[in-house]
Amino acid sequence: MSSEGRIVTSRDGIKIWAQNAGDPSKPVVVFIHGFSCTALHFEKQFTNARMLNNLYMIRYDVRGHGQSDQPLFPEAYESVHHAEDLNAVCEAFKVKKPFLAGWSVQSVPSIVAADAVAHYGTDYISGSILINAIPYRSMHPEVTHPVIMKILPSILTNDVIEFFKGVRDFVISCATPGRPIPYADICMWTGAIILQHPLVRTYSLSRTQDERALMSVSESLPVLCIHGSEDQYTIAANHERFMKQNFGNVEYHTIPLGHTTFWEEPEKINALMLAWIKKVSQVSASDDVYILVV
């Protein structure tokens, strides 16, 4: 049902860690983690029996994160390379037209869908799942929450004491305010940040992206939004308004949780994803618009 993970080589030679789980005959979902995080954050999806029985899941560490390479020059983080990484992972596991499930809003990882369609065509993916996430980079200022904007400078500083405080605040801000985070999870999330080179965080936050290809199919592309009303990374009301105004085929769910909805209430979030994927896949099979090929 699952593997220990493997190393995939992207077009420019960068090594990307990836892992698969589930049933290869079922719809494909590629999970993409957030800024300064890793694919391990999706453990509650990759160990869930319903998800394993009904999906073919792939997760990978975005370049500069986790067990993937961390190139130390800004050109390595250009949009095309993120698209190439995703494509290399899909080719390695022999999948086409996946659903992309992106989490979080801070730059690189969760917005890879826009990179993919910009460089491989608007029919490259079957749909987009935004878990407390944004669809593309430049949309960020419209929804950014003041809490995360106050924390980010501490994450990027070279001052060790200030950085330590920033990491702690960053991790705590992921959960619903006031909700305790188990110590083991704190250690894992903190470790992901500590083990990342400081330059990578800067390159990740400064890279650009062309969202025109994504927006050219914004009326037809199936999109599922799962968003926490207590999210301290985005202003939930602004996010919902933007998505409904700019995407014509969006299903939106607001959950009374924080930024890590999929971690805080995995059974609820997993059920929402499974129901939506089933619905979209059935429609696709009948109209030949979004066909899943495994």
C-alpha positions in Angstrom: 0.0 0.0 0.0 2.9 2.4 0.6 6.7 2.7 0.1 9.5 4.0 2.2 10.0 6.8 -0.3 12.4 7.3 -3.2 14.6 9.9 -4.7 13.5 11.4 -8.0 15.8 13.4 -10.2 14.4 16.6 -11.7 15.3 18.0 -15.1 18.0 20.2 -13.7 19.6 17.4 -11.6 18.1 18.4 -8.3 17.1 15.4 -6.1 13.5 15.3 -4.9 12.3 13.0 -2.1 8.9 11.4 -2.9 6.6 8.7 -1.5 3.5 6.9 -2.8 0.7 5.1 -0.9 -2.7 3.7 -1.7 -4.4 2.0 -4.7 -2.9 2.8 -8.1 -6.3 2.0 -9.7 -7.9 4.9 -7.9 -7.8 8.7 -8.5 -4.4 10.3 -8.1 -3.7 13.0 -5.6 -0.3 14.7 -5.2 0.0 16.4 -1.8 2.2 19.5 -1.6 3.3 20.9 1.7 3.7 24.5 3.0 6.7 26.9 3.5 9.5 25.5 5.6 7.6 22.3 6.1 7.9 18.8 4.7 5.7 16.1 3.1 5.7 14.3 6.5 3.0 16.8 7.6 0.5 14.7 5.6 1.0 11.6 7.8 -2.6 11.6 8.9 -3.7 11.3 5.3 -1.1 8.7 4.3 -1.9 6.4 7.3 -5.7 6.7 7.0 -7.4 3.5 5.8 -10.2 5.3 3.8 -7.7 7.4 2.0 -5.5 4.4 1.2 -8.4 2.4 -0.1 -9.9 5.1 -2.2 -6.9 7.1 -3.6 -3.5 6.8 -5.0 -1.5 9.3 -3.0 1.9 10.9 -3.7 3.7 13.3 -1.5 7.1 14.9 -2.0 9.4 17.4 -0.4 9.5 20.6 -2.6 13.1 21.6 -3.5 14.7 23.4 -0.7 12.6 21.5 1.9 12.8 18.2 3.8 14.8 15.4 2.3 15.1 17.1 -1.1 18.1 19.0 -2.3 18.6 22.6 -1.2 20.3 24.5 -4.0 21.8 27.8 -2.8 21.2 30.1 -5.7 17.9 31.9 -6.5 17.6 30.8 -10.1 17.0 27.2 -8.8 13.6 28.4 -7.4 12.1 29.8 -10.6 8.6 28.7 -11.5 9.7 26.3 -14.3 11.8 24.2 -11.8 8.9 23.7 -9.5 6.8 22.5 -12.5 9.6 20.2 -13.6 9.9 18.7 -10.1 6.2 17.9 -10.0 6.4 16.4 -13.5 9.5 14.3 -12.5 7.6 12.9 -9.6 4.5 12.1 -11.7 6.7 10.4 -14.3 8.5 8.4 -11.6 5.2 7.0 -10.3 3.7 6.7 -13.8 0.7 9.0 -13.2 -1.0 11.6 -15.3 -3.5 14.4 -14.7 -3.4 14.2 -10.9 -5.4 16.3 -8.5 -3.0 18.6 -6.6 -3.6 19.2 -2.9 -1.6 22.2 -1.7 -1.4 23.4 1.8 -0.5 26.9 3.2 0.0 30.3 1.6 3.6 31.3 2.0 5.1 31.3 -1.5 6.6 28.2 -3.0 5.1 24.9 -2.2 1.3 25.1 -2.2 1.1 27.2 -5.4 2.7 24.6 -7.7 -0.5 24.1 -9.6 -0.1 27.4 -11.2 3.5 26.5 -12.2 2.4 23.2 -13.6 -0.3 24.6 -16.0 1.9 27.5 -17.0 4.7 25.2 -18.2 2.9 21.9 -19.1 -0.5 23.1 -20.3 -3.9 23.8 -18.7 -5.0 20.2 -19.0 -2.1 18.9 -16.9 -4.1 18.5 -13.7 -7.6 17.2 -13.0 -8.3 19.7 -10.2 -6.9 21.7 -7.4 -7.5 21.2 -3.7 -6.5 24.2 -1.6 -6.1 23.4 2.1 -5.8 26.8 3.8 -3.9 27.7 0.6 -3.9 30.2 -2.2 -4.1 29.5 -5.9 -1.1 31.6 -7.0 1.6 33.8 -5.7 0.4 37.3 -6.4 -2.9 36.7 -4.8 -1.1 36.7 -1.4 -1.5 40.4 -0.4 -5.3 40.2 -0.7 -5.6 37.6 2.1 -2.6 37.8 4.3 -3.3 37.8 8.0 -1.4 40.3 10.2 -0.3 37.5 12.6 1.9 35.7 10.1 3.3 39.0 8.7 4.5 39.9 12.2 6.2 36.4 12.5 7.9 36.2 9.1 10.7 38.7 9.8 11.8 36.6 12.7 11.9 33.5 10.5 14.2 35.3 8.0 16.5 37.0 10.4 20.2 36.1 11.0 19.8 36.9 14.7 19.8 33.5 16.4 17.7 34.5 19.5 15.1 36.3 17.3 15.0 33.3 15.0 14.5 30.9 17.8 11.5 32.9 19.0 10.2 33.2 15.5 10.3 29.5 14.9 8.4 28.9 18.1 5.7 31.4 17.1 5.6 30.1 13.6 4.8 26.6 14.8 2.3 27.6 17.4 0.5 29.8 14.9 -0.3 26.8 12.7 -2.9 25.4 15.0 -6.2 26.9 16.1 -5.4 29.6 18.7 -5.3 28.1 22.1 -5.2 24.5 20.9 -2.2 22.6 22.3 0.2 20.9 19.8 1.6 17.5 20.9 5.3 17.8 21.7 6.2 15.2 19.0 4.6 17.4 16.4 6.3 20.5 17.7 9.6 18.7 17.3 8.9 17.5 13.8 7.7 20.9 12.6 10.5 22.8 14.3 13.1 20.4 12.9 11.8 21.0 9.3 12.6 24.7 9.7 15.9 24.3 11.6 17.3 21.9 9.0 16.5 24.3 6.1 19.2 26.6 4.9 18.4 30.3 5.7 19.0 31.3 2.0 16.4 28.8 0.9 13.7 30.5 3.0 14.6 33.8 1.4 14.5 32.4 -2.2 11.3 30.6 -1.5 9.5 33.8 -0.4 10.9 36.0 -3.2 10.3 33.9 -6.3 7.8 35.0 -8.9 5.1 33.2 -10.8 2.9 33.7 -13.9 -0.7 32.8 -13.1 -2.2 33.6 -16.5 -2.5 30.0 -17.6 -4.3 29.0 -14.4 -6.7 31.9 -14.6 -7.5 31.0 -18.3 -9.2 27.9 -17.0 -10.5 29.4 -13.7 -14.1 29.0 -14.8 -13.9 25.3 -15.5 -11.1 23.9 -13.4 -12.6 22.0 -10.4 -11.4 23.5 -7.2 -12.0 22.4 -3.6 -11.3 25.0 -0.9 -11.0 23.8 2.7 -10.3 26.8 4.9 -10.0 27.3 8.7 -12.0 30.3 10.0 -9.4 30.7 12.8 -6.5 30.6 10.3 -3.7 33.1 11.4 -2.1 33.0 8.0 -5.0 34.2 5.9 -8.1 36.3 6.5 -10.7 33.7 5.9 -13.5 36.0 4.7 -11.2 37.6 2.2 -10.0 34.3 0.9 -13.6 33.0 0.4 -14.7 36.1 -1.3 -11.7 36.1 -3.7 -12.1 32.4 -4.6 -15.8 32.7 -5.3 -15.3 35.8 -7.4 -12.5 34.5 -9.5 -13.1 30.7 -9.9 -16.3 29.4 -11.4 -16.2 25.8 -10.4 -15.3 26.0 -6.7 -16.6 24.1 -3.7 -15.9 26.0 -0.5 -15.9 24.7 3.0 -15.1 26.9 6.0 -14.2 24.9 9.1 -13.8 26.4 12.7 -10.1 25.5 12.8 -6.7 27.1 12.3 -4.1 26.8 9.6 -3.6 23.1 9.8 -7.2 21.9 9.3 -6.0 18.6 7.7 -3.9 17.8 10.8 -6.3 19.1 13.5 -9.4 17.3 12.2 -8.1 14.7 9.7 -11.2 12.5 9.6 -13.4 15.5 8.7 -11.0 16.9 6.1 -10.2 13.6 4.6 -14.0 12.9 4.2 -14.4 16.3 2.4 -11.6 15.5 0.0 -12.8 12.0 -0.8 -16.4 13.1 -1.4 -15.3 15.9 -3.7 -12.8 13.8 -5.7 -15.5 11.1 -6.1 -17.9 13.7 -7.5 -15.5 15.3 -9.8 -14.1 12.0 -11.1 -17.7 10.8 -11.9 -18.4 13.9 -13.8 -15.1 13.7 -15.6 -15.7 10.1 -16.7 -19.0 11.2 -18.3 -17.8 14.2 -20.2 -14.2 13.4 -21.1 -13.1 16.8 -19.8 -10.9 15.7 -16.9 -9.9 12.1 -17.3 -7.8 10.4 -14.6 -5.1 8.2 -16.2 -3.0 6.1 -13.9 
